[in-house]
Amino acid sequence: MSVLDKRSADRRHPRPEPSPDAGAADDAAGATKDGAAKSAARHTRSDRRRGLPLALNAVSVALGIAIWWALASAGFKLPTPPEVVDRAATLISDGTLADDALASLTRVLVGFALGTAVAVPVGFLMGWYGILRGLIEPWIQFFRTIPPLAIIPLAVVAMGIDETPKIFVIFLAAFLACVISTFQGVVNVDRTLINAARVLGAGDATIFARVVVPASTPFILVGMRVGLGSAWATLVAAELIAAQEGLGYRMQNAQLYYDLPTIFVGLVSIGILGLLMDRVLLLAERRLTRWQERR
């Protein structure tokens, strides 16, 4: 076919030109595909970021156990991991470990819950009202310098040898750690936010509920995590007070017989329980403070 014949054929049967709507549809489809690809890439990166800490945690645990095993094999007075696992299996099979863990966990939970329940309102009052701050803060700072363990003799004399003094000592440790964080959270609230709320006509109650409480929540949760650690740290000494069961009591009883595997079982149990409770608080912190920027 010649060039003239081709031109004549094109005049008789013109080729369809792409319409603007078709081009827009193609662009939209391309944009959708690009958005889906970017979203998939973001999810992949997010999954990698989540998986990396877990992998690092696993490596850290394995490395710690390896170092522990090496020290025990080198002649240090430490039981080997298999010895501790064997003793743990024995204590689990006869129900001793479950009873001790339940008794200790109950004491810590009750003392920690009471300490936090009292510390949060006291911290808010100290931070919001200057008069109450002047009245309460000296006593808070005074008792912070006294280790909760030093209160044990007084607690035994004043409260007897049942569960009350044990829970009181744990309560005191959690309270002193949490009240300071709550107080700092209130006094560190940005004054610009409070002034802006007043300009918009908000009263003290609204400002407190809508501005102060949300801004203080990260401080409160950090204080709760510190208080939880203090509660577990005080547990062993608290169970010196005529306890008949508990992880601390079992460890002290094993000390009399140089039973190192049992002591290590108690240590590992306290560490695992404390870590799980801390992770629960950390999860609550992330859920309640989603608005906060994180690294």
C-alpha positions in Angstrom: 0.0 0.0 0.0 1.3 3.4 -0.9 1.5 6.4 1.3 -1.5 8.0 -0.5 -3.5 4.8 0.0 -2.7 4.9 3.7 -3.8 8.5 4.0 -7.1 7.7 2.1 -7.7 4.8 4.4 -7.1 7.0 7.5 -9.7 9.5 6.2 -12.3 6.8 5.6 -11.6 5.0 9.0 -10.2 7.6 11.4 -8.3 6.2 14.4 -10.1 6.9 17.7 -8.4 9.5 19.8 -8.1 8.9 23.6 -10.7 10.9 25.5 -9.9 13.1 28.4 -12.0 10.9 30.7 -10.0 7.9 29.8 -6.8 9.7 30.5 -8.2 10.8 33.9 -9.2 7.2 34.7 -5.8 6.0 33.8 -4.2 8.6 36.0 -6.6 7.7 38.9 -5.8 4.0 38.4 -2.1 4.8 38.4 -2.4 6.9 41.6 -4.4 4.1 43.3 -1.7 1.6 42.4 1.0 4.0 43.7 -0.9 4.6 46.9 -1.4 0.9 47.4 2.3 0.3 46.8 3.3 3.0 49.2 0.9 1.7 51.9 2.3 -1.8 51.5 5.8 -0.5 51.8 4.9 1.4 55.0 3.3 -1.7 56.5 6.4 -3.7 55.6 8.7 -1.1 57.3 6.3 -1.0 60.3 6.4 -4.8 60.6 10.2 -4.7 60.4 10.4 -2.1 63.1 8.2 -4.2 65.3 10.0 -7.4 64.7 13.5 -5.9 65.3 13.0 -5.2 69.0 11.7 -8.7 69.6 14.6 -10.2 67.8 17.0 -8.0 69.8 15.2 -9.1 73.0 15.6 -12.8 72.1 19.3 -12.3 71.3 19.8 -10.4 74.6 18.1 -13.2 76.7 20.2 -15.9 74.9 23.4 -13.9 75.5 22.5 -13.4 79.2 21.9 -17.1 79.7 25.2 -17.9 77.9 27.1 -15.5 80.2 25.5 -16.9 83.3 26.3 -20.5 82.2 29.9 -19.5 81.4 30.3 -17.9 84.8 28.9 -21.0 86.6 31.2 -23.3 84.6 34.2 -21.1 85.4 33.9 -21.8 89.1 31.7 -19.0 90.4 29.2 -20.0 93.1 26.3 -19.9 90.7 23.9 -22.7 89.8 23.9 -23.6 86.1 20.7 -23.0 84.1 19.8 -26.7 83.9 20.0 -26.9 87.7 17.7 -23.9 88.1 15.2 -25.4 85.5 15.3 -28.7 87.3 14.5 -27.1 90.7 11.8 -25.0 89.1 10.2 -28.1 87.7 10.2 -29.7 91.1 8.7 -26.6 92.7 6.0 -26.4 90.0 5.1 -30.1 90.3 4.4 -29.9 94.0 2.6 -26.6 93.7 5.0 -24.7 95.9 6.0 -22.2 93.2 2.4 -21.4 92.2 1.4 -20.8 95.8 4.4 -18.6 96.5 3.9 -16.6 93.2 0.2 -16.1 94.0 0.9 -14.9 97.5 3.6 -12.4 96.4 1.6 -11.2 93.4 -1.4 -10.5 95.6 0.7 -8.5 98.0 2.3 -6.5 95.2 -1.0 -5.8 93.4 -2.8 -4.7 96.5 0.0 -2.5 97.7 0.6 -1.1 94.3 -3.0 -0.4 93.5 -3.6 1.3 96.9 -0.4 3.4 96.5 -1.3 4.5 93.0 -4.9 5.3 93.9 -3.7 7.6 96.7 -0.7 9.1 94.9 -2.6 10.3 91.8 -5.1 12.6 93.6 -2.5 13.8 96.1 -0.2 14.6 93.2 -2.9 16.5 91.4 -3.8 18.5 94.5 -0.2 19.4 95.2 0.3 20.5 91.6 -3.0 22.5 91.2 -3.3 24.2 94.6 -0.3 26.1 95.9 -1.5 26.1 99.5 -1.8 22.3 99.6 1.6 22.0 97.9 3.2 24.0 100.7 1.4 21.8 103.3 2.0 18.3 101.8 5.3 18.6 99.9 7.6 18.7 103.0 6.2 15.5 104.3 6.5 13.8 100.9 10.1 14.8 100.6 10.8 13.8 104.2 9.4 10.3 103.8 11.2 9.9 100.4 14.5 10.1 102.2 13.5 7.2 104.5 13.8 3.8 102.8 10.5 1.9 103.0 12.4 -1.0 104.5 13.3 1.1 107.5 9.6 1.4 108.2 9.3 -2.4 108.7 10.0 -2.3 112.5 7.5 0.4 113.1 4.9 -1.3 110.9 5.3 -4.6 112.8 4.9 -2.8 116.2 1.9 -0.7 115.0 0.1 -3.2 112.8 1.1 -6.7 114.0 2.5 -9.5 111.9 -0.4 -10.4 109.5 -0.7 -9.2 105.9 -1.3 -5.5 106.8 2.3 -4.4 107.5 3.5 -6.3 104.4 1.0 -4.5 102.2 1.6 -1.2 103.9 5.4 -1.2 103.2 4.7 -2.0 99.5 2.0 0.7 99.4 4.5 3.2 100.8 7.1 2.4 98.2 4.6 2.7 95.3 3.0 5.8 96.7 6.2 7.8 97.1 7.4 6.9 93.5 4.1 7.8 91.9 3.1 10.9 93.7 6.2 12.9 92.7 5.7 12.0 89.0 2.1 13.1 89.1 3.0 16.3 90.8 5.7 17.0 88.2 3.2 16.3 85.4 0.8 18.9 86.8 3.3 21.6 87.3 4.9 21.0 83.9 1.6 21.6 82.0 2.2 24.3 79.3 0.7 27.5 80.7 -0.2 28.5 77.1 -2.7 25.7 76.9 -4.3 26.7 80.2 -4.5 30.4 79.2 -6.0 29.4 75.8 -8.6 27.4 77.5 -9.5 30.3 79.8 -9.8 32.6 76.8 -12.2 30.2 75.2 -14.4 30.4 78.4 -13.4 27.2 80.1 -13.7 27.0 83.9 -11.3 25.4 86.3 -13.1 22.0 86.2 -13.1 21.9 82.4 -9.4 23.0 82.2 -8.5 20.4 84.8 -10.4 17.6 83.0 -9.6 18.5 79.4 -6.1 20.0 79.7 -4.3 19.1 82.9 -5.3 15.4 83.2 -4.4 14.5 79.5 -1.1 16.5 79.7 -0.2 14.8 83.0 -1.0 11.2 81.9 2.4 10.4 80.5 4.0 11.5 83.8 1.5 9.4 85.8 2.1 6.3 83.8 5.9 6.7 84.1 5.4 7.1 87.9 3.3 4.0 88.0 6.0 2.0 86.2 8.6 3.3 88.7 6.3 2.6 91.6 5.7 -1.0 90.3 9.5 -1.6 90.3 9.7 -0.1 93.9 6.9 -2.4 95.0 8.6 -5.5 93.7 12.0 -4.4 95.2 10.3 -4.0 98.6 8.6 -7.4 98.4 11.4 -9.6 99.6 12.0 -7.5 102.7 8.2 -7.1 103.4 7.9 -10.9 103.4 10.4 -11.0 106.3 7.4 -10.1 108.5 6.4 -13.5 109.6 5.4 -14.7 106.2 4.6 -18.4 105.6 4.6 -18.3 101.8 5.8 -16.0 99.0 8.7 -15.8 96.7 10.7 -13.6 99.1 10.0 -15.9 102.0 11.1 -19.0 99.9 14.3 -17.2 98.9 15.2 -16.3 102.5 14.4 -19.8 103.7 16.6 -21.2 101.0 19.4 -18.9 102.1 19.6 -20.8 105.4 20.5 -24.0 103.6 22.6 -22.5 100.8 20.1 -23.6 98.3 21.2 -21.5 95.4 18.9 -23.1 92.7 15.8 -22.2 94.8 17.1 -18.7 95.3 17.6 -18.3 91.5 14.1 -19.7 90.8 12.7 -17.0 93.1 14.8 -14.3 91.4 13.7 -15.4 87.9 10.1 -15.6 88.9 10.1 -12.1 90.4 11.8 -10.8 87.3 9.3 -12.4 84.9 6.2 -11.3 86.9 7.6 -7.8 87.2 8.4 -7.7 83.5 5.0 -8.8 82.4 3.3 -6.2 84.7 5.6 -3.5 83.3 4.7 -4.5 79.7 1.0 -4.2 80.6 1.6 -0.6 81.9 3.7 0.2 78.8 0.8 -1.0 76.6 -1.6 1.2 78.5 0.8 4.1 78.2 0.9 3.7 74.4 -2.9 3.5 74.1 -3.6 6.5 76.4 -0.9 8.7 74.9 -1.3 8.1 71.2 -1.3 11.9 70.6 2.3 12.1 72.0 5.1 12.1 69.5 7.5 9.1 69.8 10.9 8.2 68.4 
